[in-house]
Amino acid sequence: MSSTASHHPSSAVIIGSGVIGTACAYYLQRSGWKVTLIDRGEPAGGSSHANCGYICPSHVLPLAEPGMVGQALRSLLKRNSPFAIRPRMDPALWSWLLHFARRCNEPQMIEGGRAIQPLLLSSLDLYKELIRSEKLDCEFEERGLLFPYRSKAALDAYASTDRLLAETFDCPARRLDGRELIELEPALKPDLAGGWYYHDDAHLRPDKLMSAWHRLLTESGAVIRSHCPFEGFSGSNSRADSAKTGQGELSADVFIVATGAWTPKLDGVIGRRIPIEPGKGYSLTMPRPSVCPQVPMIFPETRVAVTPFRSGYRLGSTMEFAGYDESIRPERLQLLRDGATPYLREPYCEPVEEQWFGWRPMTYDSLPIIDRTPRFENVYIAAGHNMLGLSMATATGKLVAELIEGRTPHIDPSPYRVARFSNPDQTRHSATTSLHGADRA
Protein backbone atom coordinates (compact mmCIF):
# COMPACT_ATOMS: atom_id res chain seq x y z
CA MET A 1 0.00 0.00 0.00
CA SER A 2 1.47 3.35 -1.02
CA SER A 3 2.19 6.09 1.52
CA THR A 4 0.35 9.39 1.42
CA ALA A 5 2.19 12.58 0.51
CA SER A 6 3.06 14.44 3.71
CA HIS A 7 1.23 17.64 2.76
CA HIS A 8 -2.30 16.30 2.73
CA PRO A 9 -4.53 14.89 5.50
CA SER A 10 -4.18 11.34 6.67
CA SER A 11 -7.35 10.38 8.58
CA ALA A 12 -10.94 9.98 7.44
CA VAL A 13 -14.18 9.04 9.19
CA ILE A 14 -16.77 7.52 6.86
CA ILE A 15 -20.38 7.60 8.01
CA GLY A 16 -22.06 4.51 6.59
CA SER A 17 -20.41 1.12 6.06
CA GLY A 18 -22.44 -0.01 3.05
CA VAL A 19 -20.93 -0.61 -0.34
CA ILE A 20 -20.42 3.10 -1.12
CA GLY A 21 -18.75 3.92 2.20
CA THR A 22 -16.66 0.77 1.97
CA ALA A 23 -15.45 1.66 -1.53
CA CYS A 24 -14.49 5.15 -0.34
CA ALA A 25 -12.56 3.62 2.56
CA TYR A 26 -10.76 1.20 0.27
CA TYR A 27 -9.48 3.77 -2.21
CA LEU A 28 -8.41 6.15 0.54
CA GLN A 29 -6.66 3.34 2.39
CA ARG A 30 -4.80 2.38 -0.78
CA SER A 31 -3.36 5.92 -0.78
CA GLY A 32 -2.19 5.61 2.81
CA TRP A 33 -5.09 7.06 4.73
CA LYS A 34 -6.16 5.89 8.18
CA VAL A 35 -9.89 5.18 7.85
CA THR A 36 -12.70 4.59 10.32
CA LEU A 37 -16.16 3.48 9.21
CA ILE A 38 -19.14 3.90 11.50
CA ASP A 39 -22.63 2.47 11.13
CA ARG A 40 -25.86 2.86 13.07
CA GLY A 41 -26.41 -0.91 12.87
CA GLU A 42 -24.45 -3.91 11.74
CA PRO A 43 -21.81 -3.24 9.07
CA ALA A 44 -23.37 -3.30 5.58
CA GLY A 45 -26.70 -4.29 7.09
CA GLY A 46 -28.78 -1.98 4.89
CA SER A 47 -29.42 -1.98 1.15
CA SER A 48 -25.95 -3.43 0.45
CA HIS A 49 -26.81 -6.74 2.12
CA ALA A 50 -29.34 -8.74 0.05
CA ASN A 51 -29.87 -6.92 -3.23
CA CYS A 52 -29.68 -8.81 -6.51
CA GLY A 53 -25.95 -8.25 -6.92
CA TYR A 54 -25.95 -6.88 -10.45
CA ILE A 55 -23.01 -4.94 -11.87
CA CYS A 56 -24.81 -3.79 -14.95
CA PRO A 57 -23.52 -1.33 -17.56
CA SER A 58 -26.74 -2.10 -19.43
CA HIS A 59 -28.69 -0.03 -16.88
CA VAL A 60 -27.53 3.24 -18.38
CA LEU A 61 -30.93 4.90 -18.74
CA PRO A 62 -32.40 6.81 -15.78
CA LEU A 63 -35.68 5.78 -14.23
CA ALA A 64 -37.30 9.00 -15.49
CA GLU A 65 -38.00 8.25 -19.15
CA PRO A 66 -40.79 9.09 -21.60
CA GLY A 67 -44.02 7.35 -20.68
CA MET A 68 -42.95 6.56 -17.12
CA VAL A 69 -45.57 8.84 -15.55
CA GLY A 70 -48.37 7.02 -17.35
CA GLN A 71 -46.91 3.64 -16.42
CA ALA A 72 -46.68 4.70 -12.79
CA LEU A 73 -50.27 5.97 -12.71
CA ARG A 74 -51.56 2.77 -14.26
CA SER A 75 -49.55 0.76 -11.74
CA LEU A 76 -51.12 2.64 -8.85
CA LEU A 77 -54.55 1.51 -10.01
CA LYS A 78 -53.53 -2.14 -9.88
CA ARG A 79 -53.71 -4.12 -6.68
CA ASN A 80 -50.26 -5.26 -5.55
CA SER A 81 -48.44 -3.53 -8.39
CA PRO A 82 -44.62 -3.83 -8.38
CA PHE A 83 -44.61 -0.02 -8.13
CA ALA A 84 -46.48 1.41 -5.15
CA ILE A 85 -46.81 4.68 -3.26
CA ARG A 86 -48.15 4.49 0.28
CA PRO A 87 -50.55 7.49 0.50
CA ARG A 88 -49.45 10.00 3.13
CA MET A 89 -49.07 13.73 3.70
CA ASP A 90 -45.41 14.17 2.85
CA PRO A 91 -44.50 17.41 1.01
CA ALA A 92 -40.96 16.16 0.30
CA LEU A 93 -42.29 13.07 -1.49
CA TRP A 94 -44.75 15.01 -3.63
CA SER A 95 -42.08 17.56 -4.52
CA TRP A 96 -39.80 14.67 -5.50
CA LEU A 97 -42.52 13.12 -7.67
CA LEU A 98 -43.18 16.45 -9.40
CA HIS A 99 -39.50 16.93 -10.23
CA PHE A 100 -39.33 13.32 -11.42
CA ALA A 101 -42.35 13.80 -13.71
CA ARG A 102 -40.78 16.89 -15.27
CA ARG A 103 -37.73 14.83 -16.26
CA CYS A 104 -39.69 12.13 -18.10
CA ASN A 105 -38.65 13.28 -21.56
CA GLU A 106 -36.08 12.04 -24.04
CA PRO A 107 -33.53 14.91 -23.90
CA GLN A 108 -33.21 14.73 -20.12
CA MET A 109 -33.25 10.93 -20.21
CA ILE A 110 -30.26 10.94 -22.57
CA GLU A 111 -28.52 13.63 -20.51
CA GLY A 112 -28.96 11.46 -17.42
CA GLY A 113 -27.71 8.39 -19.23
CA ARG A 114 -24.54 10.18 -20.30
CA ALA A 115 -23.84 10.92 -16.63
CA ILE A 116 -24.73 7.41 -15.42
CA GLN A 117 -22.65 5.51 -17.98
CA PRO A 118 -19.13 6.60 -16.91
CA LEU A 119 -19.76 5.40 -13.35
CA LEU A 120 -21.09 2.05 -14.58
CA LEU A 121 -18.29 1.35 -17.05
CA SER A 122 -15.55 2.45 -14.68
CA SER A 123 -17.01 0.42 -11.82
CA LEU A 124 -17.12 -2.81 -13.81
CA ASP A 125 -13.44 -2.45 -14.74
CA LEU A 126 -12.52 -1.56 -11.16
CA TYR A 127 -14.45 -4.54 -9.76
CA LYS A 128 -12.53 -6.87 -12.04
CA GLU A 129 -9.26 -5.35 -10.86
CA LEU A 130 -10.33 -5.36 -7.19
CA ILE A 131 -11.49 -8.97 -7.14
CA ARG A 132 -8.48 -10.19 -9.08
CA SER A 133 -5.82 -8.26 -7.13
CA GLU A 134 -7.33 -8.68 -3.65
CA LYS A 135 -8.68 -12.20 -4.23
CA LEU A 136 -12.08 -11.34 -2.77
CA ASP A 137 -14.35 -14.38 -2.45
CA CYS A 138 -17.71 -12.93 -3.55
CA GLU A 139 -18.92 -15.33 -6.29
CA PHE A 140 -18.21 -12.80 -9.05
CA GLU A 141 -19.32 -14.06 -12.46
CA GLU A 142 -19.54 -12.51 -15.92
CA ARG A 143 -22.62 -14.21 -17.34
CA GLY A 144 -24.46 -11.17 -18.69
CA LEU A 145 -28.06 -10.18 -18.01
CA LEU A 146 -31.14 -11.53 -19.78
CA PHE A 147 -34.54 -9.87 -20.32
CA PRO A 148 -37.09 -12.60 -21.20
CA TYR A 149 -40.57 -11.68 -22.53
CA ARG A 150 -43.83 -13.61 -22.74
CA SER A 151 -45.48 -11.10 -25.07
CA LYS A 152 -44.28 -10.72 -28.65
CA ALA A 153 -45.61 -7.15 -28.68
CA ALA A 154 -43.59 -6.22 -25.59
CA LEU A 155 -40.51 -7.95 -27.01
CA ASP A 156 -40.85 -5.95 -30.23
CA ALA A 157 -41.49 -2.71 -28.36
CA TYR A 158 -38.11 -2.97 -26.64
CA ALA A 159 -36.39 -2.74 -30.04
CA SER A 160 -36.57 1.07 -29.98
CA THR A 161 -34.85 1.16 -26.59
CA ASP A 162 -32.20 -1.23 -27.84
CA ARG A 163 -31.62 0.99 -30.86
CA LEU A 164 -31.23 4.04 -28.61
CA LEU A 165 -28.79 2.21 -26.34
CA ALA A 166 -26.79 0.95 -29.31
CA GLU A 167 -26.61 4.24 -31.21
CA THR A 168 -26.23 6.67 -28.31
CA PHE A 169 -24.39 4.63 -25.68
CA ASP A 170 -22.73 1.83 -27.69
CA CYS A 171 -24.59 -0.66 -25.50
CA PRO A 172 -26.47 -3.06 -27.80
CA ALA A 173 -28.27 -6.20 -26.74
CA ARG A 174 -28.58 -9.45 -28.66
CA ARG A 175 -32.16 -10.24 -29.63
CA LEU A 176 -33.22 -13.86 -29.11
CA ASP A 177 -36.29 -15.63 -30.44
CA GLY A 178 -38.04 -18.24 -28.32
CA ARG A 179 -35.81 -21.10 -29.46
CA GLU A 180 -32.59 -19.14 -28.95
CA LEU A 181 -33.79 -18.03 -25.53
CA ILE A 182 -34.19 -21.62 -24.33
CA GLU A 183 -30.83 -22.59 -25.83
CA LEU A 184 -29.18 -19.83 -23.81
CA GLU A 185 -31.17 -20.51 -20.62
CA PRO A 186 -32.85 -23.96 -20.40
CA ALA A 187 -34.38 -23.10 -16.99
CA LEU A 188 -36.93 -20.90 -18.78
CA LYS A 189 -40.32 -22.21 -19.86
CA PRO A 190 -40.55 -23.13 -23.56
CA ASP A 191 -43.51 -20.91 -24.50
CA LEU A 192 -41.83 -17.49 -24.18
CA ALA A 193 -41.73 -15.02 -27.08
CA GLY A 194 -38.02 -14.28 -26.80
CA GLY A 195 -35.65 -11.98 -25.01
CA TRP A 196 -32.81 -9.46 -25.09
CA TYR A 197 -29.37 -10.42 -23.78
CA TYR A 198 -26.67 -8.04 -22.48
CA HIS A 199 -23.45 -10.00 -22.68
CA ASP A 200 -21.18 -7.62 -20.74
CA ASP A 201 -23.03 -7.43 -17.40
CA ALA A 202 -21.79 -9.26 -14.31
CA HIS A 203 -23.04 -10.21 -10.88
CA LEU A 204 -21.77 -11.18 -7.44
CA ARG A 205 -23.15 -12.10 -4.02
CA PRO A 206 -23.34 -8.78 -2.11
CA ASP A 207 -23.16 -10.12 1.45
CA LYS A 208 -20.03 -12.11 0.59
CA LEU A 209 -18.49 -9.07 -1.11
CA MET A 210 -19.09 -6.92 1.94
CA SER A 211 -17.72 -9.51 4.39
CA ALA A 212 -14.58 -10.04 2.31
CA TRP A 213 -14.07 -6.32 1.67
CA HIS A 214 -14.49 -5.39 5.34
CA ARG A 215 -12.08 -8.16 6.34
CA LEU A 216 -9.53 -6.79 3.85
CA LEU A 217 -9.93 -3.27 5.24
CA THR A 218 -9.56 -4.29 8.89
CA GLU A 219 -6.56 -6.50 8.15
CA SER A 220 -4.96 -3.40 6.61
CA GLY A 221 -5.64 -1.27 9.68
CA ALA A 222 -9.13 0.18 9.19
CA VAL A 223 -11.53 0.47 12.12
CA ILE A 224 -15.21 -0.44 11.64
CA ARG A 225 -17.58 0.56 14.46
CA SER A 226 -21.03 -1.02 14.49
CA HIS A 227 -24.03 0.30 16.45
CA CYS A 228 -22.38 3.71 16.38
CA PRO A 229 -25.10 6.23 15.43
CA PHE A 230 -23.97 9.51 13.93
CA GLU A 231 -25.31 12.58 15.76
CA GLY A 232 -23.69 15.55 14.06
CA PHE A 233 -20.40 17.38 13.58
CA SER A 234 -18.43 19.61 15.90
CA GLY A 235 -16.46 22.34 14.23
CA SER A 236 -15.93 26.01 13.64
CA ASN A 237 -16.13 28.25 10.62
CA SER A 238 -16.15 26.04 7.54
CA ARG A 239 -14.40 22.93 8.86
CA ALA A 240 -15.62 19.95 10.84
CA ASP A 241 -13.27 18.81 13.59
CA SER A 242 -15.03 15.67 14.77
CA ALA A 243 -18.06 13.49 14.25
CA LYS A 244 -20.35 13.21 17.25
CA THR A 245 -21.53 9.64 17.70
CA GLY A 246 -23.22 7.43 20.22
CA GLN A 247 -19.75 6.13 21.09
CA GLY A 248 -18.16 9.54 21.58
CA GLU A 249 -16.49 12.05 19.29
CA LEU A 250 -14.25 10.88 16.46
CA SER A 251 -11.71 13.38 15.18
CA ALA A 252 -10.45 13.26 11.62
CA ASP A 253 -9.13 15.44 8.83
CA VAL A 254 -11.89 14.50 6.38
CA PHE A 255 -15.41 13.08 6.74
CA ILE A 256 -17.53 11.28 4.14
CA VAL A 257 -21.31 10.99 4.40
CA ALA A 258 -22.26 7.70 2.73
CA THR A 259 -25.62 7.20 4.41
CA GLY A 260 -27.74 6.17 1.41
CA ALA A 261 -31.46 6.66 1.89
CA TRP A 262 -30.91 8.22 5.33
CA THR A 263 -29.03 11.21 3.88
CA PRO A 264 -32.05 13.60 3.99
CA LYS A 265 -31.96 13.23 7.78
CA LEU A 266 -28.65 15.12 7.62
CA ASP A 267 -29.81 18.20 5.72
CA GLY A 268 -28.84 20.42 8.65
CA VAL A 269 -25.23 19.26 8.51
CA ILE A 270 -24.90 19.22 4.74
CA GLY A 271 -26.24 22.74 4.33
CA ARG A 272 -28.61 21.93 1.48
CA ARG A 273 -31.81 19.96 1.19
CA ILE A 274 -31.02 16.58 -0.39
CA PRO A 275 -34.00 15.27 -2.41
CA ILE A 276 -33.53 11.56 -1.76
CA GLU A 277 -36.57 9.36 -1.20
CA PRO A 278 -36.32 5.82 0.21
CA GLY A 279 -37.53 3.39 -2.46
CA LYS A 280 -38.22 0.11 -0.70
CA GLY A 281 -37.17 -3.06 -2.44
CA TYR A 282 -37.57 -6.67 -1.31
CA SER A 283 -35.80 -9.96 -1.86
CA LEU A 284 -36.15 -13.66 -1.06
CA THR A 285 -33.04 -15.80 -0.71
CA MET A 286 -33.20 -19.59 -0.90
CA PRO A 287 -31.15 -22.60 -2.02
CA ARG A 288 -30.63 -23.14 -5.73
CA PRO A 289 -33.64 -24.90 -7.32
CA SER A 290 -33.03 -28.25 -8.96
CA VAL A 291 -33.65 -26.52 -12.32
CA CYS A 292 -31.63 -23.39 -11.67
CA PRO A 293 -30.88 -20.60 -14.16
CA GLN A 294 -27.27 -19.97 -15.09
CA VAL A 295 -27.82 -16.40 -16.31
CA PRO A 296 -29.20 -13.58 -14.12
CA MET A 297 -32.40 -12.17 -15.54
CA ILE A 298 -35.02 -9.49 -15.17
CA PHE A 299 -38.61 -10.00 -16.31
CA PRO A 300 -39.63 -6.53 -17.59
CA GLU A 301 -43.31 -7.45 -17.71
CA THR A 302 -43.46 -8.22 -13.97
CA ARG A 303 -40.42 -6.21 -12.74
CA VAL A 304 -38.94 -9.21 -10.93
CA ALA A 305 -35.23 -10.00 -10.97
CA VAL A 306 -33.55 -13.40 -10.54
CA THR A 307 -29.96 -14.02 -9.48
CA PRO A 308 -28.42 -17.50 -9.38
CA PHE A 309 -25.42 -17.43 -7.07
CA ARG A 310 -23.02 -20.33 -6.71
CA SER A 311 -24.19 -20.72 -3.11
CA GLY A 312 -27.87 -19.78 -3.45
CA TYR A 313 -30.67 -18.18 -5.39
CA ARG A 314 -32.46 -14.84 -5.06
CA LEU A 315 -35.67 -13.21 -6.27
CA GLY A 316 -35.80 -9.46 -5.87
CA SER A 317 -37.16 -6.08 -6.91
CA THR A 318 -40.42 -4.06 -6.50
CA MET A 319 -40.43 -0.34 -5.71
CA GLU A 320 -42.46 0.99 -2.82
CA PHE A 321 -42.44 4.60 -1.67
CA ALA A 322 -43.53 4.08 1.92
CA GLY A 323 -41.20 6.40 3.81
CA TYR A 324 -38.99 4.74 6.40
CA ASP A 325 -41.45 1.94 7.12
CA GLU A 326 -39.56 -1.07 8.48
CA SER A 327 -42.25 -3.70 8.05
CA ILE A 328 -41.90 -6.63 5.67
CA ARG A 329 -45.22 -6.98 3.90
CA PRO A 330 -46.01 -10.58 2.88
CA GLU A 331 -47.96 -9.45 -0.19
CA ARG A 332 -44.86 -7.66 -1.54
CA LEU A 333 -42.81 -10.83 -1.12
CA GLN A 334 -45.53 -12.82 -2.87
CA LEU A 335 -45.17 -10.49 -5.86
CA LEU A 336 -41.66 -11.85 -6.31
CA ARG A 337 -42.86 -15.44 -6.47
CA ASP A 338 -45.80 -14.55 -8.70
CA GLY A 339 -43.62 -12.49 -11.03
CA ALA A 340 -41.14 -15.32 -11.63
CA THR A 341 -43.67 -18.16 -11.99
CA PRO A 342 -44.77 -17.47 -15.61
CA TYR A 343 -41.18 -17.63 -16.86
CA LEU A 344 -39.22 -20.31 -15.00
CA ARG A 345 -39.65 -24.05 -14.85
CA GLU A 346 -38.80 -23.94 -11.15
CA PRO A 347 -39.18 -20.30 -10.07
CA TYR A 348 -38.48 -20.79 -6.35
CA CYS A 349 -37.97 -23.48 -3.75
CA GLU A 350 -37.94 -24.06 -0.02
CA PRO A 351 -36.74 -23.27 2.53
CA VAL A 352 -36.59 -19.49 2.25
CA GLU A 353 -33.35 -18.58 4.00
CA GLU A 354 -33.95 -14.84 4.23
CA GLN A 355 -36.81 -12.41 3.70
CA TRP A 356 -35.33 -8.94 3.29
CA PHE A 357 -36.02 -5.35 2.41
CA GLY A 358 -33.74 -2.39 1.77
CA TRP A 359 -34.27 1.30 1.06
CA ARG A 360 -32.81 2.44 -2.23
CA PRO A 361 -31.67 6.11 -2.10
CA MET A 362 -33.69 7.54 -4.99
CA THR A 363 -32.93 10.94 -6.52
CA TYR A 364 -35.42 12.33 -9.02
CA ASP A 365 -32.75 12.64 -11.73
CA SER A 366 -31.33 9.12 -11.07
CA LEU A 367 -27.86 10.56 -10.42
CA PRO A 368 -25.87 10.24 -7.21
CA ILE A 369 -24.39 13.10 -5.21
CA ILE A 370 -20.59 12.90 -5.13
CA ASP A 371 -19.33 16.25 -3.91
CA ARG A 372 -18.09 18.43 -1.08
CA THR A 373 -20.83 19.68 1.22
CA PRO A 374 -21.80 23.37 1.05
CA ARG A 375 -21.40 23.74 4.83
CA PHE A 376 -18.00 22.15 5.48
CA GLU A 377 -15.00 22.15 3.17
CA ASN A 378 -13.74 18.85 4.60
CA VAL A 379 -17.04 16.92 4.55
CA TYR A 380 -18.01 15.06 1.37
CA ILE A 381 -21.22 13.35 0.27
CA ALA A 382 -21.37 10.05 -1.59
CA ALA A 383 -25.04 9.09 -1.66
CA GLY A 384 -28.15 8.85 -3.81
CA HIS A 385 -27.13 6.00 -6.10
CA ASN A 386 -30.74 4.91 -6.66
CA MET A 387 -30.93 1.21 -7.66
CA LEU A 388 -27.29 1.12 -8.81
CA GLY A 389 -25.26 1.49 -5.61
CA LEU A 390 -23.45 -1.80 -6.08
CA SER A 391 -22.98 -1.15 -9.80
CA MET A 392 -21.47 2.31 -9.18
CA ALA A 393 -19.59 1.74 -5.93
CA THR A 394 -16.00 1.24 -7.03
CA ALA A 395 -15.98 4.22 -9.40
CA THR A 396 -17.61 6.35 -6.69
CA GLY A 397 -15.01 5.36 -4.11
CA LYS A 398 -12.15 6.09 -6.48
CA LEU A 399 -13.69 9.44 -7.50
CA VAL A 400 -14.20 10.52 -3.87
CA ALA A 401 -10.55 9.72 -3.09
CA GLU A 402 -9.43 11.73 -6.13
CA LEU A 403 -11.54 14.74 -5.14
CA ILE A 404 -10.29 14.68 -1.56
CA GLU A 405 -6.66 14.40 -2.62
CA GLY A 406 -6.94 17.00 -5.37
CA ARG A 407 -5.96 14.54 -8.08
CA THR A 408 -7.29 14.64 -11.63
CA PRO A 409 -10.62 12.75 -11.54
CA HIS A 410 -10.76 9.65 -13.71
CA ILE A 411 -14.32 10.64 -14.70
CA ASP A 412 -15.97 14.06 -14.88
CA PRO A 413 -17.53 14.78 -11.45
CA SER A 414 -19.64 17.76 -12.56
CA PRO A 415 -22.95 15.85 -13.11
CA TYR A 416 -22.92 14.68 -9.48
CA ARG A 417 -22.60 18.08 -7.80
CA VAL A 418 -24.95 18.85 -4.95
CA ALA A 419 -25.49 22.38 -6.33
CA ARG A 420 -27.72 20.98 -9.08
CA PHE A 421 -30.55 20.90 -6.55
CA SER A 422 -32.25 24.25 -6.04
CA ASN A 423 -33.50 25.89 -2.84
CA PRO A 424 -30.60 25.31 -0.45
CA ASP A 425 -31.71 24.53 3.05
CA GLN A 426 -31.68 27.68 5.13
CA THR A 427 -31.13 25.69 8.30
CA ARG A 428 -30.54 27.41 11.62
CA HIS A 429 -28.64 24.45 13.07
CA SER A 430 -25.11 25.30 14.18
CA ALA A 431 -22.14 23.08 13.50
CA THR A 432 -22.19 21.84 17.09
CA THR A 433 -25.92 21.01 17.19
CA SER A 434 -27.05 17.41 17.18
CA LEU A 435 -29.25 16.58 14.21
CA HIS A 436 -32.91 15.75 14.68
CA GLY A 437 -33.33 12.21 13.48
CA ALA A 438 -29.64 11.74 12.73
CA ASP A 439 -29.46 8.76 15.07
CA ARG A 440 -31.19 6.89 12.24
CA ALA A 441 -28.39 7.59 9.77
Phi, psi and omega in degrees: 000131185286154177273153181275143176302141189294342186273352180243163188302163186233354183231142181221138170251127182247122184266106185114120184252022174287194188294327179289311178299321180295319178296319177300315179299318183297312184287330173290317180298323178298334178267006175101007181282149169269120187240143173232127174253136175238152181213142180292339179231217175286147178305131178055036181270359182266227187289353177276355191276304190229040171283184186279355170077020183279138167243099202230090172302342178293339183273052187278335184277139177292164179295325178283107181219162181305135179088352184292326180298314178298318178299318181295317180296319178295324179296323182294336180277350181264138177291133179056044175290149175302330177257128183214144172238120177284114184301131178193159176277097183219094182304325180296319179296314183291327173295318178299314181296323177295314178298321178299313181300322181294339182266002182278065177217160188294317180301316181285331174298313180293320176302315178296319179298323179293335176275328180287319190301316181301322178294319181293313182293317179296318182297319179300314178298319181291324175299315179301315179294315181300310185291324178290311187286326183261355178055048180282127179273096184221016177060039178291130178218145178251081182247005180080191180217132187246136175247094177277149179231142170273323186268128176296323179296317179292322176300314180294323182297331180290346182301325180292323176293318178299320179296318177298314180296322180290314187281325186264327186239005181052046184227068182278155172253163174261123178278135181238135171278180185302320180293314180296326179298314181291327177296321179287318185224091183294347179286348178281155176290153189279354187258021182277154183287325184155198182192177176235134188237123176260108189289330192271354181285161181223174176207162176208172178266111190299319181295324177289322176301311185294319178299313182293320182291318177295321178298318177299315181297313183291325177295337179263009172109358179288155175247130177240119181251117176268163181049046183235079184294139177276134185239356179142181178246148166253139181179182178218153182054238186249016181235142172269135179262327182205158174262128177274126184226171176292351177246023179102180181273139179242113180277148177196168176276328183220147179231143179234125178265107181234060191257012173055231185291346179275357185302322178301338177293346184252019181306323182296328178278323185287328178090012178202141177293129182255111184278071175250132175246139177285116177258108190281123175243157183235159170210157173237128178245136186208172174295163177293131175297163179294328172251089189254135175299154173259335184250130172300149183209155174235134177262100185300332183285338178240354178063034178248139180247149182231130176231117172270111173269164175296328185252010182177196189206138186223135167253137182207174174122208193075156178223118183230118175269096185231023184067212182262042178289128185260007181281152172255111186271121183302326181292332177287321177294324179295329176302326180293315178296313182295326182286337179269336187301320181292348190249327190251144177296323176225087191288336179199170180209176179245155000274154171286121184275331180205131168255129193217151167224157174212151179265116174281136180275096189266121169262153184287343177258005178068011180252144176284169171255119178226096193191166169285145179286150176296330186280316185238133181286343181246021174240128183243154176248136170221090188204173175078040183272011174058231180266011189237028181301313178297317183295333185254000194295311186295319177295323177297312180300317179294319180295317178300315179299320179296317180295317180296319184274356179074022178273163178294122182295143180283343170224157183293119182276353189300326180293345188256013182292144178290335183293350179291342178270132182277176176056068177302146182291119179272059184289148177259005178293140174271171182292342182258004183274135173294150185267133175296121179084357185288345176293351177267357186276000000 
